[in-house]
Amino acid sequence: MNPPTPTRRDVLRLGTLGAASMMVPGAMAAGPRGKAEACIMLWLGGGSAHIDTFDPKRRGDGKKRAGSYYNAIPTAIAGENVCSHLGRVADRLDRCVPVRSLHHNVVDEHAAATAFLHTGRPVSGTVTYPSIGSVISHERGSGEPGVPAYVVVGYPNASRGPGFLGSKHGYVYLTDVDAGPTGLTPPDDIRADRRPRREALLEGLRSEFEARNPGDSMVRDYSMAGREAARLAGPAFLDAFRLDREPSSVRESYGGEFGRRCLLARRLVERGTRFVEVSHNLNFLNGTGWDTHNEGQLRQHELIGELDSALAGLIDDLERVGRLDSTLIVVATEFGRPPEFDSGGGRGHQSGAFSGLLAGGGLRTGRVVGATDELARTIVDQPVSIPDFHATIYAALGIDPAKELDAGGRPVPITDHGQPIAELFG
């Protein structure tokens, strides 16, 4: 059914309200605003199947009968189920908000969909938009000196970059959770008393070179990166990698390799990092990661089990240290999977309906947002766009999602008209 045509009176009323809002100081900032201090995003790269995780439906046969690949189990939210391999998360779902109605229109290209999920906008040929981590770095900065505002526990990727915000709001990345970023660790033969002298000599050379190249952004950014690396080489940041200082029971509660990365994320936000992205399955446990085409589907339960242990461990641990309400957990992926199975027993891509998850962060949890049809193919209630999802994350961290950033003299709103999910606040 087509929406009703607005009357002249409707148009005039909306125009008056719009004009009035521009004259009221702070009108753009009206809306829900949370009090979270940090965000940890668990990235399921490859496109996790929502129908096999957070939005289970009838059981399929892996061949001709469409449906979930696993059985469903009840959760701590009455009447709501998740996949049977998410048993620990199921018991903690009252601290979470499954969002079952995410959608966008990028279907067949992983890189473009990944960029959309990280920037909240389609890839543009004229503007390089900042990632969500870079925006949070820009708006909130690090909580403590000597700690980066934005860390990626995973391989570097352009979609995680700062875009027009500049290198100052880029990320520190690492893949070794025990050693930390190798570029920040001085060689063993450099004694502690030599380091300040070496840094002072290097700073003099930097300053001289900058003076000889005024206005050169590449020189400025390179010098800034060097200064930032020296700042982060101090004990405040590097101490976060001493996972052995955690009780063995805590370390074990997180599970394996992915869990260790999530434990590191908790230690980083404790020390003042604002945004940590933790990539799951860096080395493709089942050959394809969450990109479950063909035989990748057959071992998907191993990935789901890793996610279950790590996410449950992170929720419990943040509660233990009194930081769950001040730390927003986000589980995200680039798109979902259709209910049908392909000839190899896997699934294709589906961007018109898929799931994400929010937890903690001071949100009103223990509820589900959105719903899909009987096979999780189509959204039937409360669609949530990617800009809306971003707006909810920003609002939870006290950031106005409508605030305009400066893209070289051009104002660009933080989100592309995104609206926070209002029921999760207040």
C-alpha positions in Angstrom: 0.0 0.0 0.0 1.3 3.5 -0.9 1.9 6.0 1.9 -0.7 8.9 2.0 0.1 12.0 0.0 1.0 14.9 2.4 -1.3 17.8 2.4 -0.2 21.5 2.1 -0.8 21.9 5.8 1.6 18.9 6.5 4.3 20.4 4.3 4.0 23.8 6.0 4.0 22.3 9.5 7.1 20.2 8.8 8.9 23.2 7.2 8.1 25.3 10.2 9.4 22.7 12.6 12.6 22.3 10.5 13.2 26.0 10.5 12.6 26.2 14.2 15.0 23.4 14.9 17.8 25.2 13.1 17.3 28.2 15.4 17.4 26.3 18.7 20.9 25.9 20.1 21.7 22.2 20.4 18.7 21.0 18.5 20.8 18.7 16.4 22.0 17.0 19.6 18.5 16.2 20.8 18.0 12.4 21.1 19.1 9.5 23.2 22.5 9.7 24.7 24.3 7.0 26.7 27.2 6.9 29.1 29.4 4.1 27.8 33.1 4.9 27.9 34.4 2.3 25.4 33.4 -0.1 22.7 34.7 -3.6 21.8 33.5 -4.8 18.4 33.8 -8.5 17.5 34.1 -8.7 13.8 32.9 -12.0 12.1 34.6 -11.4 8.7 33.2 -13.3 5.8 29.5 -13.0 6.4 28.1 -15.1 9.3 24.9 -16.9 8.7 22.3 -15.3 11.0 19.9 -18.3 10.5 22.6 -20.5 12.0 23.5 -18.2 14.9 21.2 -15.4 16.4 18.1 -15.8 14.3 17.4 -19.6 14.0 14.4 -20.9 12.2 13.1 -24.4 11.3 15.7 -27.0 10.7 16.9 -27.6 7.1 18.6 -30.7 5.8 21.8 -29.1 4.4 20.7 -30.0 0.9 17.2 -29.3 -0.6 15.2 -28.3 2.5 15.9 -24.7 3.4 16.3 -23.7 7.0 18.8 -23.6 9.9 21.7 -26.0 9.9 21.5 -26.5 13.7 18.9 -26.9 16.3 17.7 -23.9 18.3 17.8 -23.5 22.1 15.9 -21.2 24.5 17.7 -18.2 26.1 17.5 -15.9 29.0 15.1 -13.7 27.0 11.7 -15.5 27.3 10.5 -16.8 24.0 13.7 -16.2 22.1 16.1 -18.8 20.7 19.6 -19.0 19.4 21.7 -21.7 17.8 22.4 -24.7 19.9 26.2 -24.0 19.7 25.7 -20.7 21.5 24.8 -22.3 24.8 26.8 -20.0 27.1 25.7 -16.8 25.3 22.1 -18.1 25.5 22.3 -18.0 29.3 23.5 -14.4 29.1 21.3 -13.1 26.4 19.5 -10.9 29.0 22.6 -8.7 29.0 22.4 -8.5 25.2 20.2 -7.1 22.4 20.1 -9.2 19.2 19.3 -7.0 16.3 17.7 -9.2 13.7 16.8 -6.7 11.1 20.0 -5.2 9.8 20.1 -4.6 6.1 21.9 -2.9 3.2 22.0 -3.4 -0.6 25.6 -4.6 -1.1 25.2 -8.3 -1.9 28.1 -9.8 -3.9 31.2 -8.0 -2.8 32.8 -8.7 0.6 35.1 -5.7 0.5 32.4 -3.2 -0.3 30.0 -4.7 2.3 32.8 -4.7 4.9 33.5 -1.0 4.2 29.8 -0.2 4.5 29.6 -1.9 7.9 32.7 0.0 9.1 32.0 3.5 7.7 28.2 3.4 7.6 28.2 4.5 4.0 28.6 3.0 0.6 32.1 3.4 -0.9 32.4 6.8 -2.6 34.7 7.8 -5.4 35.1 11.3 -4.1 35.2 11.1 -0.3 37.1 8.6 1.8 34.9 8.2 4.9 36.3 7.4 8.3 35.6 4.1 10.0 33.5 3.9 13.2 36.7 3.4 15.3 38.3 6.6 13.8 35.1 8.6 14.5 35.1 7.5 18.1 38.8 8.3 18.3 38.1 11.8 16.9 35.1 12.5 19.2 36.3 10.8 22.5 40.1 10.5 22.2 41.9 8.0 24.5 40.9 7.8 28.1 44.5 8.0 29.4 47.8 9.4 28.0 50.1 6.7 26.6 47.3 4.6 25.3 45.9 4.6 21.7 42.3 5.5 21.3 41.7 2.9 18.5 43.2 -0.6 18.3 42.5 -3.4 15.7 43.4 -6.9 16.9 43.7 -8.3 13.4 45.3 -7.6 10.1 45.3 -4.0 8.7 42.6 -3.1 6.3 41.6 0.1 4.4 38.0 0.0 5.6 39.2 0.5 9.2 41.0 3.7 8.3 40.5 7.3 9.4 39.5 8.6 5.9 39.3 12.4 5.8 39.9 12.7 9.6 43.6 12.1 9.0 46.2 9.7 10.3 46.0 11.0 13.9 42.7 9.0 14.2 44.1 5.8 12.5 44.5 2.6 14.4 47.3 0.6 16.0 47.0 -3.0 14.8 48.5 -6.3 16.1 48.1 -10.0 15.6 50.3 -11.3 18.4 48.4 -10.7 21.7 51.4 -11.7 23.8 54.1 -9.4 22.3 52.0 -6.5 21.2 52.9 -4.4 18.2 56.5 -5.3 17.4 57.2 -1.9 16.0 56.7 -0.4 19.4 59.1 -2.7 21.3 62.7 -1.4 21.4 65.5 -3.8 20.6 66.8 -5.8 23.6 70.3 -4.2 23.3 68.9 -0.6 23.8 69.2 0.1 27.5 66.5 2.2 29.2 68.8 5.1 29.8 69.7 5.3 26.1 66.1 5.6 24.9 65.4 9.2 25.9 68.6 10.4 24.3 67.8 8.5 21.0 64.3 9.9 21.0 65.6 13.5 21.6 68.0 13.1 18.7 65.3 11.8 16.4 62.9 14.5 17.5 65.4 17.1 16.5 65.8 15.6 13.0 62.0 15.4 12.7 61.5 19.0 13.6 64.2 20.2 11.2 62.7 18.2 8.3 59.2 19.5 9.0 60.6 23.1 9.0 62.1 22.5 5.6 58.8 21.0 4.2 56.1 23.3 5.6 52.6 22.3 4.6 53.6 18.8 3.4 50.8 16.6 4.8 52.8 13.4 4.2 55.8 14.7 6.1 53.5 15.9 8.9 51.6 12.6 9.1 54.9 10.6 9.1 56.3 12.6 11.9 53.1 12.3 13.9 53.1 8.6 13.5 56.7 8.4 14.9 55.8 10.6 17.9 52.7 8.4 18.5 54.8 5.2 18.4 57.2 6.6 20.9 54.4 7.6 23.2 52.8 4.2 23.0 56.0 2.4 23.8 55.6 3.2 27.4 54.4 0.9 30.2 50.7 2.0 30.3 50.0 0.4 26.9 52.5 -2.5 26.8 51.3 -3.7 30.2 48.0 -4.6 28.7 49.6 -7.5 26.9 50.6 -9.2 30.2 47.7 -11.6 30.0 49.6 -13.9 32.4 48.7 -11.5 35.2 45.0 -12.5 34.9 43.8 -15.5 37.0 43.9 -18.8 35.2 40.2 -19.2 35.7 39.5 -15.9 33.8 41.9 -16.8 31.0 40.3 -20.2 30.6 36.7 -18.8 30.6 37.4 -17.0 27.3 38.4 -20.2 25.4 41.2 -20.3 22.8 43.0 -17.9 20.5 40.0 -15.7 19.8 39.2 -15.6 23.5 42.7 -14.4 24.2 42.2 -11.5 21.8 38.9 -10.6 23.6 40.7 -10.7 27.0 43.3 -8.3 25.6 40.5 -6.0 24.4 39.1 -5.9 28.0 42.5 -5.0 29.3 42.9 -2.3 26.7 39.7 -0.6 27.5 40.5 -0.7 31.2 43.6 1.3 30.3 41.8 3.9 28.3 41.4 2.7 24.7 38.0 3.8 23.4 37.5 1.4 20.5 38.9 -2.1 20.0 38.0 -4.2 17.0 38.7 -7.9 17.5 38.7 -9.9 14.3 37.6 -13.5 14.6 39.3 -16.4 12.8 42.3 -14.6 11.5 43.8 -17.8 10.0 40.5 -19.4 8.7 39.9 -22.3 11.1 37.6 -24.1 8.6 39.3 -23.0 5.4 36.9 -20.3 4.6 36.1 -18.5 7.9 32.6 -17.2 8.1 32.4 -17.2 4.3 30.5 -20.5 4.5 30.3 -21.5 0.9 30.6 -25.2 0.1 32.3 -27.2 2.8 32.8 -24.1 5.0 29.3 -24.8 6.3 30.2 -28.2 7.6 32.7 -26.8 10.2 30.8 -23.6 11.0 29.9 -25.0 14.4 33.6 -24.7 15.4 33.5 -21.0 14.7 30.2 -20.6 16.5 31.7 -22.4 19.5 34.7 -20.1 19.6 32.4 -17.1 19.4 30.2 -18.6 22.2 33.2 -19.0 24.6 34.8 -15.6 23.8 31.6 -13.5 24.0 30.3 -15.2 27.2 33.8 -14.9 28.7 33.9 -11.2 27.8 30.5 -10.5 29.2 31.3 -12.3 32.5 34.7 -10.7 32.8 33.4 -7.1 32.2 30.8 -7.8 34.9 33.5 -9.1 37.2 35.6 -5.9 36.9 32.5 -3.7 37.0 32.8 -2.4 33.4 29.9 -4.0 31.5 27.7 -1.0 31.8 30.4 1.3 30.7 31.7 -0.9 27.8 29.5 -1.5 24.7 30.1 -4.9 23.0 29.2 -5.1 19.3 29.1 -8.3 17.2 29.0 -7.5 13.5 29.5 -9.0 10.1 29.2 -7.7 6.5 26.0 -9.6 5.6 24.1 -12.7 6.3 23.3 -16.0 4.5 20.1 -17.2 2.8 18.1 -20.2 4.1 18.8 -22.2 1.0 21.8 -24.4 0.6 23.9 -24.4 -2.6 25.2 -27.5 -4.5 28.2 -27.8 -2.2 26.1 -27.7 1.0 27.0 -24.1 1.8 25.1 -20.8 1.6 25.3 -17.7 -0.6 25.1 -14.1 0.4 22.2 -12.1 1.8 22.2 -8.4 2.7 18.5 -7.7 2.8 18.1 -9.2 6.3 20.8 -10.3 8.8 21.8 -10.0 12.4 24.1 -8.1 14.7 24.3 -8.0 18.5 24.8 -5.4 21.2 25.6 -6.0 24.8 26.3 -4.0 27.9 27.1 -0.4 27.4 24.4 0.8 29.7 21.7 -0.1 27.1 18.3 -1.5 28.0 19.2 -5.1 27.2 17.2 -8.3 27.5 15.1 -7.6 24.4 15.3 -8.3 20.6 15.1 -5.6 18.0 13.5 -6.5 14.6 12.2 -9.7 13.2 12.4 -11.7 10.0 10.0 -14.1 8.3 9.8 -17.9 8.8 13.1 -18.5 7.0 15.0 -15.3 8.0 14.9 -14.2 4.4 12.8 -11.0 4.7 12.5 -8.3 7.5 8.9 -8.2 8.8 9.3 -5.8 11.8 11.5 -2.8 12.7 14.1 -2.7 10.0 17.5 -1.2 11.2 19.7 0.3 8.6 23.5 0.3 8.9 23.4 4.1 9.6 20.9 3.4 12.4 23.1 0.7 13.8 26.0 3.1 13.8 23.9 5.9 15.3 23.0 3.6 18.2 26.6 2.8 18.9 27.6 6.4 18.8 24.7 7.5 21.0 25.6 4.8 23.5 29.1 6.4 23.8 27.6 9.9 24.2 28.3 11.0 20.6 25.8 12.9 18.6 25.2 10.9 15.4 24.0 14.0 13.5 27.1 16.1 14.3 28.9 17.4 11.3 32.6 16.6 10.7 34.9 18.7 8.5 35.9 16.8 5.3 38.2 19.4 3.8 35.7 22.3 4.1 32.7 20.1 3.3 30.4 19.3 6.3 29.7 15.6 6.6 27.3 14.2 9.3 28.8 11.4 11.4 26.1 9.1 10.2 24.1 9.1 6.9 20.8 10.1 8.5 21.1 7.3 11.1 18.6 7.2 14.0 19.5 5.5 17.3 17.2 2.6 18.4 15.3 4.7 20.9 14.0 1.8 23.0 17.5 0.9 24.1 18.0 4.1 26.0 16.5 5.7 29.1 
